[in-house]
């Protein structure tokens, strides 16, 4: 009986820490897209912001917002992001549905943009926007991150690893 109760308690604790414990609400987010002209992230107008993040992994960032800027204007002004794959958010963060966002991206309804390249080394912030102005952001491993996080040397076309290293990504991988 002791082993069964211990196993249940450990399972419940593990579930709590994975799904709830490390996330924090992002009270005042900033939505940025990378300009076609300058190559630098620029803030866009938005409202109705909800966001979460966690210090335990750079991939745990998610947000939801609305913008009045049209997809046509955004595609002329900001870099489109190929290969966007939204990551599943915790079930309690109800505004972010990775499966629906992914389907909208594949079906051409939503368009993905580069928010911030290398927001953390090897991790890009990706922003998807629907025609009605709904927007969603998440962090995604980029091509340089895939190579480096696997323990391989930095490719020539990638920026050098920051002087402080990769933080938690180098020691224990990147989760989400």
C-alpha positions as CSV (number, residue, x, y, z in Angstrom):
1,X,0.0,0.0,0.0
2,X,2.9,2.4,0.8
3,X,4.5,1.8,-2.6
4,X,1.2,2.5,-4.3
5,X,0.5,5.7,-2.4
6,X,4.1,6.8,-3.0
7,X,3.8,6.1,-6.8
8,X,0.5,8.1,-7.0
9,X,2.0,11.0,-5.1
10,X,5.1,11.0,-7.3
11,X,3.0,10.9,-10.4
12,X,0.7,13.7,-9.2
13,X,3.8,15.8,-8.3
14,X,5.4,15.2,-11.7
15,X,2.2,16.1,-13.5
16,X,1.9,19.3,-11.5
17,X,5.5,20.4,-12.1
18,X,5.3,19.7,-15.9
19,X,1.9,21.3,-16.5
20,X,1.6,24.1,-13.9
21,X,4.5,24.9,-11.6
22,X,7.0,26.6,-13.8
23,X,4.7,28.8,-16.0
24,X,4.2,32.4,-15.2
25,X,1.8,34.8,-16.7
26,X,3.4,37.5,-19.0
27,X,1.5,40.6,-17.8
28,X,2.5,43.0,-20.5
29,X,3.8,41.3,-23.6
30,X,5.4,42.8,-26.7
31,X,4.5,41.6,-30.1
32,X,7.3,42.2,-32.7
33,X,7.7,41.1,-36.3
34,X,11.0,41.3,-38.3
35,X,11.0,44.0,-40.9
36,X,11.7,43.1,-44.6
37,X,13.6,46.3,-45.0
38,X,15.8,46.5,-41.8
39,X,15.9,42.8,-40.8
40,X,15.2,43.9,-37.3
41,X,12.2,43.2,-35.1
42,X,9.7,46.0,-34.9
43,X,6.7,46.3,-32.5
44,X,3.2,46.0,-34.0
45,X,-0.1,47.3,-32.7
46,X,-2.0,44.7,-30.7
47,X,-4.6,44.3,-27.9
48,X,-6.3,41.6,-25.8
49,X,-2.9,40.1,-24.9
50,X,-2.5,36.9,-22.9
51,X,0.9,35.3,-22.5
52,X,2.8,32.6,-20.5
53,X,6.4,31.8,-20.2
54,X,8.7,29.7,-18.0
55,X,12.4,30.1,-17.0
56,X,12.8,26.3,-17.2
57,X,12.8,26.2,-21.0
58,X,12.9,28.8,-23.8
59,X,10.3,26.8,-25.7
60,X,7.5,27.3,-23.1
61,X,6.6,30.8,-24.3
62,X,3.1,31.2,-25.8
63,X,0.9,34.2,-26.3
64,X,-2.5,35.2,-27.9
65,X,-3.5,38.7,-29.0
66,X,-5.5,40.6,-31.7
67,X,-4.2,43.1,-34.2
68,X,-6.0,45.5,-36.5
69,X,-3.2,45.2,-39.1
70,X,-4.2,43.2,-42.2
71,X,-2.4,40.1,-43.4
72,X,-1.7,42.0,-46.7
73,X,0.0,44.8,-45.0
74,X,1.9,42.4,-42.7
75,X,3.2,40.3,-45.6
76,X,4.5,43.4,-47.5
77,X,6.3,44.7,-44.4
78,X,7.5,41.7,-42.4
79,X,9.4,38.4,-43.0
80,X,7.2,35.4,-43.6
81,X,8.4,32.3,-41.6
82,X,8.6,29.0,-43.4
83,X,8.2,25.8,-41.5
84,X,6.2,27.2,-38.6
85,X,5.1,24.4,-36.2
86,X,3.1,25.7,-33.2
87,X,3.9,23.8,-29.9
88,X,1.2,22.5,-27.7
89,X,0.4,24.7,-24.7
90,X,-0.8,23.5,-21.4
91,X,-4.5,22.8,-21.4
92,X,-5.3,25.5,-18.9
93,X,-3.9,28.2,-21.4
94,X,-7.1,28.0,-23.3
95,X,-6.6,30.8,-25.9
96,X,-3.7,28.8,-27.6
97,X,-4.7,25.8,-29.7
98,X,-1.6,24.5,-31.4
99,X,-3.5,22.0,-33.6
100,X,-6.0,24.6,-34.9
101,X,-3.2,27.1,-35.5
102,X,-1.1,24.4,-37.3
103,X,-4.0,23.5,-39.5
104,X,-4.7,27.1,-40.3
105,X,-1.1,27.6,-41.3
106,X,-1.1,24.5,-43.5
107,X,-4.4,25.5,-45.1
108,X,-3.2,29.0,-45.9
109,X,-5.7,30.7,-43.6
110,X,-3.1,31.9,-41.1
111,X,0.3,33.3,-42.1
112,X,3.4,32.8,-39.9
113,X,6.0,35.6,-39.5
114,X,9.4,35.8,-38.0
115,X,8.9,37.6,-34.7
116,X,12.5,37.6,-33.3
117,X,15.3,35.5,-34.7
118,X,17.4,33.9,-32.0
119,X,15.3,35.4,-29.1
120,X,17.5,32.9,-27.2
121,X,20.4,31.3,-29.2
122,X,18.9,28.7,-31.6
123,X,15.3,29.7,-30.7
124,X,13.1,31.9,-32.9
125,X,9.8,33.6,-31.8
126,X,7.2,32.8,-34.5
127,X,4.0,34.8,-34.9
128,X,0.9,33.6,-36.7
129,X,-1.8,36.0,-37.8
130,X,-5.3,35.1,-39.1
131,X,-7.3,37.3,-41.5
132,X,-9.6,38.5,-38.6
133,X,-6.6,39.8,-36.6
134,X,-6.2,36.9,-34.2
135,X,-2.6,36.3,-33.5
136,X,-0.5,33.7,-31.7
137,X,3.2,33.5,-30.8
138,X,5.5,30.7,-29.7
139,X,9.2,29.8,-29.6
140,X,10.5,27.3,-32.1
141,X,14.0,25.8,-32.5
142,X,15.7,27.1,-35.7
143,X,18.1,25.3,-38.0
144,X,21.2,26.5,-36.0
145,X,19.6,25.4,-32.7
146,X,18.8,21.9,-34.1
147,X,22.5,21.3,-34.9
148,X,24.0,22.8,-31.8
149,X,21.5,21.3,-29.3
150,X,22.3,17.9,-30.8
151,X,25.9,18.5,-29.6
152,X,27.4,19.2,-33.0
153,X,29.7,22.2,-33.9
154,X,28.2,25.5,-34.9
155,X,27.7,25.6,-38.7
156,X,29.5,28.3,-40.6
157,X,26.3,30.1,-41.6
158,X,25.1,30.3,-38.0
159,X,26.0,33.0,-35.4
160,X,28.6,32.1,-32.8
161,X,27.3,30.8,-29.5
162,X,27.0,33.6,-27.0
163,X,29.9,34.1,-24.5
164,X,27.7,32.9,-21.6
165,X,26.9,29.7,-23.4
166,X,23.5,28.2,-24.1
167,X,22.2,28.2,-20.5
168,X,19.9,25.2,-19.8
169,X,19.8,24.1,-23.4
170,X,23.4,22.9,-23.5
171,X,23.2,21.0,-20.2
172,X,19.9,19.2,-20.5
173,X,18.4,19.8,-23.9
174,X,15.4,21.9,-24.7
175,X,11.9,20.8,-23.8
176,X,8.5,22.4,-24.2
